[in-house]
Amino acid sequence: MEVTILGIESSCDDTSAAVLRGTTMLSNVIASQAVHVKYGGVIPELASRAHQQNIVPVIDTALKDAGITADQIDAIAFTRGPGLLGSLLVGVSFAKGLSLAKNIPMVEVNHLQGHILSHFIDLPDQQIPHPAFPFLCLLVSGGHTQIVKVNSPLDFEIVGTTIDDAAGEAFDKCAKVMGLPYPGGPVIDRLAHEGDPEKFRFAKPSVDGFDYSFSGLKTSFLYFLRDHVAENPNFIEENKADLCASLQKTIIDILLKKLIKASKALDIKEIAIAGGVSANSGLREAIEDEGRRRHWKTYLPPLKFTTDNAAMIAVAGYYHYLNGEQSELDVAPVARLEELLK
């Protein structure tokens, strides 16, 4: 009989619970937090309070949607990190409580590995193509940008990473200086369809190897706007769509240049993307275009699995559980990736 996994995700501002039987998703419930929009970013204290309010009804709904009770769970997979410490603490604490109450083993999950393994979630009525091992995954989110060589569900090698800002941060911070609402990435993506991506040229930082840097792009974009607004106070409003299209093209070019370089160096043509920024329509189209040009087999996650969700935590937990891994009750959440990899 297939293993039944309850996944719990609370790393940032989405409270999510999911139930998987094997790798097949039975439910995936997400409660988002609109409270952060007016602040232009996630407020950690508000996020943790919202998780406390949401976690019980979200998990209860996930179990009911899956048609099971807590007694039918074989393991509880939870996000240990990286993320906001207060938010993570809510999910970890609930997992411990349920584990004690029902004598169910716990399995800790690296949030970023969950994003990558979202490619292995199956739906009851749809078989989603899975990458063959080894494959390269471009992991792009608000806080992380990495190229990861995935040798198996439990064997990951970080080939390249950002040395400063992540791609998602570049989108959100540049959106903020243009006066766009939070989160800025989806707004830029929408406006980019209306603009000319060749209208403006922005700096593309040069970093050795397969690593990324987006801090210079963010700074040059800020100075670019400052200089033009000084000459024309209406510059941003008059050129908003073109600015978004040109900025998005620049970020995508930076991402693809290193991915292409890694694919050639490692001779891997199985290419996947994951993380919140993998929902960006421009990036998805560019990956598919490069795939046709370079004879890659490309894998784009369904949009509902690009943002933070518990189904990806459950599928990662499933592989850890099959490997005989279990977490002790004294496990503590960790905010930084470096702490998680110790």
NORGIWO-V401728 format. One record per residue. N is the residue number from 1. RES is the residue in one letter. PSI is psi in whole degrees, 0 to 359 (999 if undefined). OMEGA is omega in degrees with one decimal (* if undefined). BURIAL is + if it has 24 or more other C-alpha atoms within 12 Angstrom, else -. Layout:
N:RES:PSI:OMEGA:BURIAL
N:RES:PSI:OMEGA:BURIAL
This chain:
1:M:140:-177.8:-
2:E:148:177.6:-
3:V:139:177.6:+
4:T:123:-174.7:+
5:I:132:168.6:+
6:L:125:177.8:+
7:G:140:178.5:+
8:I:125:-179.9:+
9:E:124:179.5:+
10:S:38:-171.1:+
11:S:337:-176.7:+
12:C:254:-175.3:+
13:D:15:173.7:+
14:D:127:173.6:+
15:T:124:-174.8:+
16:S:145:174.2:+
17:A:143:-178.9:+
18:A:156:174.7:+
19:V:128:175.9:+
20:L:139:169.5:+
21:R:108:-167.2:+
22:G:235:175.5:+
23:T:7:-178.4:+
24:T:125:-177.4:+
25:M:125:175.4:+
26:L:331:177.3:+
27:S:157:177.9:+
28:N:102:-173.6:+
29:V:133:-178.5:+
30:I:130:171.9:+
31:A:113:179.8:+
32:S:160:-175.2:+
33:Q:104:-179.0:+
34:A:349:-174.3:-
35:V:335:-173.8:-
36:H:344:-173.3:-
37:V:316:-176.0:-
38:K:346:178.6:-
39:Y:352:178.8:-
40:G:19:-180.0:-
41:G:168:-177.7:+
42:V:128:175.3:+
43:I:111:-172.4:-
44:P:316:-178.0:+
45:E:319:177.7:-
46:L:324:179.7:+
47:A:313:-178.2:+
48:S:323:176.9:+
49:R:318:179.6:+
50:A:323:176.6:+
51:H:318:179.7:+
52:Q:323:179.3:+
53:Q:327:-171.0:-
54:N:334:-164.0:+
55:I:320:-179.6:+
56:V:307:178.8:+
57:P:327:179.6:-
58:V:314:179.7:+
59:I:320:178.0:+
60:D:317:179.3:+
61:T:320:179.8:+
62:A:318:178.4:+
63:L:317:-180.0:+
64:K:318:178.8:-
65:D:327:179.9:-
66:A:348:179.8:+
67:G:31:179.7:-
68:I:171:172.6:+
69:T:169:179.9:-
70:A:333:-179.6:+
71:D:345:-179.0:-
72:Q:3:179.3:+
73:I:133:177.4:+
74:D:331:-179.6:+
75:A:154:177.3:+
76:I:116:176.3:+
77:A:132:-178.1:+
78:F:151:176.3:+
79:T:120:176.1:+
80:R:332:-179.1:+
81:G:178:-7.6:+
82:P:167:-179.8:+
83:G:195:176.9:+
84:L:127:-171.1:+
85:L:314:-179.6:+
86:G:321:178.6:+
87:S:314:178.1:+
88:L:322:-177.0:+
89:L:324:179.5:+
90:V:311:-179.3:+
91:G:316:179.8:+
92:V:317:-178.9:+
93:S:319:178.5:+
94:F:319:178.6:+
95:A:318:178.4:+
96:K:315:-179.3:+
97:G:315:179.2:-
98:L:323:178.1:+
99:S:316:178.9:+
100:L:316:-175.7:-
101:A:323:-173.3:-
102:K:2:-178.9:-
103:N:50:-179.7:-
104:I:131:178.9:+
105:P:150:177.8:+
106:M:149:176.8:+
107:V:124:179.9:+
108:E:148:-176.3:+
109:V:137:169.9:+
110:N:120:-176.4:+
111:H:320:-177.4:+
112:L:322:176.0:+
113:Q:329:174.6:+
114:G:315:177.6:+
115:H:314:-178.4:+
116:I:317:-176.1:+
117:L:359:173.9:+
118:S:340:177.7:+
119:H:351:-176.9:+
120:F:11:174.2:+
121:I:131:175.1:+
122:D:149:174.9:+
123:L:149:-176.2:+
124:P:327:-175.7:-
125:D:12:-176.3:-
126:Q:128:176.2:-
127:Q:111:-179.4:-
128:I:131:179.2:-
129:P:136:179.4:-
130:H:143:175.9:+
131:P:149:173.4:+
132:A:146:179.4:+
133:F:144:-8.2:-
134:P:152:174.4:+
135:F:160:175.3:+
136:L:135:177.5:+
137:C:124:171.9:+
138:L:106:-178.1:+
139:L:113:-175.5:+
140:V:118:-179.3:+
141:S:185:-179.7:+
142:G:328:-175.8:+
143:G:350:-175.3:+
144:H:144:170.4:+
145:T:118:-175.7:+
146:Q:153:163.4:+
147:I:122:-174.8:+
148:V:130:172.6:+
149:K:120:-175.7:+
150:V:110:-177.5:+
151:N:334:178.1:-
152:S:174:179.8:-
153:P:343:-178.6:+
154:L:10:-177.4:+
155:D:105:-176.2:-
156:F:138:173.5:+
157:E:122:177.2:-
158:I:113:-177.1:+
159:V:319:179.3:+
160:G:153:-179.9:+
161:T:165:177.5:+
162:T:142:178.2:+
163:I:357:177.7:-
164:D:248:-179.0:-
165:D:156:174.3:+
166:A:167:-179.6:+
167:A:319:179.2:+
168:G:322:176.6:+
169:E:320:179.2:+
170:A:316:177.1:+
171:F:309:-173.9:+
172:D:320:-178.4:+
173:K:321:177.3:+
174:C:325:176.4:+
175:A:322:-178.0:+
176:K:318:-179.0:+
177:V:343:173.7:+
178:M:358:179.6:+
179:G:18:179.4:-
180:L:153:-178.9:+
181:P:159:177.0:-
182:Y:143:-7.8:+
183:P:139:-171.0:+
184:G:333:-176.5:+
185:G:307:179.8:+
186:P:328:179.1:+
187:V:316:176.9:+
188:I:318:179.9:+
189:D:317:-179.4:+
190:R:314:-178.8:-
191:L:331:-178.5:+
192:A:331:179.5:+
193:H:340:-177.5:-
194:E:355:-173.3:-
195:G:178:179.7:+
196:D:112:-178.0:-
197:P:348:179.9:+
198:E:3:-174.2:-
199:K:318:-178.0:-
200:F:152:177.8:+
201:R:131:-179.9:-
202:F:160:-176.2:+
203:A:141:173.9:+
204:K:99:-175.8:+
205:P:143:179.6:+
206:S:120:-179.5:-
207:V:142:-178.4:-
208:D:157:173.8:-
209:G:218:-178.2:-
210:F:10:-178.3:+
211:D:162:-179.4:+
212:Y:160:171.0:+
213:S:130:178.6:+
214:F:357:-178.5:+
215:S:317:-179.3:+
216:G:322:177.5:+
217:L:314:-179.8:+
218:K:315:-178.5:+
219:T:316:-179.6:-
220:S:325:178.3:-
221:F:320:178.6:+
222:L:313:179.3:+
223:Y:322:177.9:-
224:F:312:179.1:+
225:L:318:-178.7:+
226:R:314:-177.6:-
227:D:319:-177.6:-
228:H:325:178.3:-
229:V:330:176.9:-
230:A:326:178.7:-
231:E:326:-177.7:-
232:N:102:-177.4:-
233:P:339:-179.1:-
234:N:12:-174.2:-
235:F:313:-176.9:-
236:I:311:-177.7:+
237:E:322:-178.1:-
238:E:338:-174.2:-
239:N:20:-172.0:+
240:K:313:-177.7:+
241:A:318:179.0:+
242:D:322:176.9:+
243:L:316:-179.4:+
244:C:318:-179.5:+
245:A:318:-179.3:+
246:S:320:178.3:+
247:L:314:-179.2:+
248:Q:317:178.7:+
249:K:320:-179.5:+
250:T:314:-179.9:+
251:I:317:179.3:+
252:I:319:177.9:+
253:D:318:179.3:+
254:I:315:-179.3:+
255:L:314:-174.6:+
256:L:327:-178.5:+
257:K:314:-179.1:+
258:K:327:178.0:+
259:L:318:177.0:+
260:I:317:179.7:+
261:K:317:-179.8:+
262:A:319:179.4:+
263:S:317:178.6:+
264:K:314:-175.6:-
265:A:323:-176.5:-
266:L:355:179.8:-
267:D:50:178.1:-
268:I:127:-179.5:+
269:K:4:171.7:+
270:E:111:-171.3:+
271:I:127:178.5:+
272:A:160:171.1:+
273:I:155:-178.7:+
274:A:166:180.0:+
275:G:169:-175.2:+
276:G:321:-178.1:+
277:V:346:177.7:+
278:S:354:173.0:+
279:A:347:-178.0:+
280:N:123:-174.6:+
281:S:325:178.7:+
282:G:318:178.5:+
283:L:318:-179.8:+
284:R:317:178.6:+
285:E:320:-178.4:-
286:A:320:178.3:+
287:I:316:179.8:+
288:E:322:177.2:+
289:D:313:178.7:-
290:E:324:179.0:+
291:G:316:178.0:+
292:R:322:-177.6:-
293:R:324:-172.6:-
294:R:8:178.5:-
295:H:39:172.8:-
296:W:157:163.2:+
297:K:113:-173.3:+
298:T:147:-177.4:+
299:Y:117:178.7:+
300:L:126:-179.4:+
301:P:147:172.1:+
302:P:145:-173.9:+
303:L:326:-177.8:-
304:K:347:177.6:+
305:F:6:179.6:+
306:T:322:-179.8:+
307:T:173:-178.8:+
308:D:127:179.5:+
309:N:157:-175.0:+
310:A:343:178.9:+
311:A:320:179.3:+
312:M:328:177.1:+
313:I:321:179.7:+
314:A:319:-178.4:+
315:V:324:174.5:+
316:A:318:177.4:+
317:G:326:178.3:+
318:Y:314:-179.3:+
319:Y:322:176.7:+
320:H:319:-179.7:+
321:Y:316:177.6:+
322:L:333:179.3:-
323:N:3:177.5:-
324:G:14:-177.8:-
325:E:139:175.2:-
326:Q:149:180.0:+
327:S:146:176.1:+
328:E:164:-178.1:-
329:L:346:178.4:-
330:D:10:179.6:-
331:V:141:-179.0:+
332:A:146:176.7:+
333:P:155:177.8:+
334:V:139:-174.7:+
335:A:326:-171.4:+
336:R:145:-179.5:-
337:L:321:-178.2:+
338:E:323:178.9:-
339:E:325:-178.5:-
340:L:330:-175.2:-
341:L:359:-179.5:-
342:K:999:*:-
